[in-house]
Amino acid sequence: MFHEARYGILSAVIAAFGRVMAEVGAILIVGGNIAGYTRVMTTTIALETDKGNFELAVALGIILLAISFAVNAVLHGVQKKGSIAAL
């Protein structure tokens, strides 16, 4: 059954990962904003932008994009490998 559902599961993982990477408000509400303990990258980007430290915010944004692209590339590779093996 997992073999038949693998594309749907990987699509759900990619969608969930995208939501997690983009969420700022819920992280601030639930996790708080304690530097060094609960501050995550998206929260830091928002706070640095508010402080006017655009260089750090852009650098962190580029790192976040790179992580997102890397995860998506790996999952795409897994899907392609699975479709080649199915042929």
C-alpha positions in Angstrom: 0.0 0.0 0.0 2.9 2.4 0.8 4.2 1.8 -2.7 1.0 3.1 -4.3 0.7 6.1 -1.9 4.4 7.2 -2.1 3.8 10.2 -4.4 0.9 11.5 -2.3 2.9 11.1 0.9 5.9 12.9 -0.6 3.7 15.7 -1.9 2.2 16.0 1.6 5.6 16.2 3.1 6.7 18.9 0.7 3.5 20.9 1.3 3.9 20.6 5.1 7.6 21.6 4.9 6.6 24.7 2.9 4.0 25.7 5.5 6.5 25.2 8.3 9.2 27.2 6.6 6.8 30.1 5.9 5.1 30.3 9.3 6.0 33.2 11.5 3.0 34.2 13.5 2.2 30.8 15.1 5.9 30.3 16.0 5.9 33.7 17.8 2.7 32.8 19.6 3.4 29.2 20.6 7.2 29.1 20.8 7.8 32.6 22.1 10.8 34.6 21.1 13.6 33.8 23.5 16.9 34.4 21.8 19.1 31.3 21.9 16.2 29.0 23.0 13.1 29.3 20.9 14.0 31.8 18.2 13.8 30.1 14.8 15.1 31.4 11.4 11.8 32.9 10.2 11.3 34.7 13.5 14.8 36.1 13.3 14.3 37.3 9.7 11.1 39.1 10.8 12.7 40.7 13.8 15.9 41.7 12.0 13.8 43.3 9.3 11.9 45.3 12.0 15.1 46.5 13.5 16.4 47.7 10.1 19.2 45.1 9.8 18.3 44.2 6.3 21.7 42.6 5.4 21.3 39.9 8.1 17.6 39.4 7.2 18.4 38.9 3.5 21.3 36.6 4.3 19.1 34.5 6.5 16.4 34.5 3.8 18.9 33.2 1.2 20.0 30.5 3.6 16.4 29.5 4.2 15.7 29.4 0.5 18.8 27.2 0.0 17.6 24.8 2.6 14.2 24.7 1.1 15.6 24.1 -2.5 17.9 21.4 -1.2 15.0 19.5 0.6 12.8 19.8 -2.5 15.6 18.7 -4.8 16.2 15.6 -2.6 12.5 14.7 -2.5 12.2 15.3 -6.2 15.1 12.9 -6.7 13.5 10.3 -4.6 10.3 10.6 -6.6 12.2 10.4 -9.9 14.1 7.4 -8.7 10.9 5.7 -7.7 9.2 6.3 -11.1 12.3 5.0 -13.0 12.3 1.9 -10.8 8.6 1.3 -11.5 9.2 1.2 -15.2 
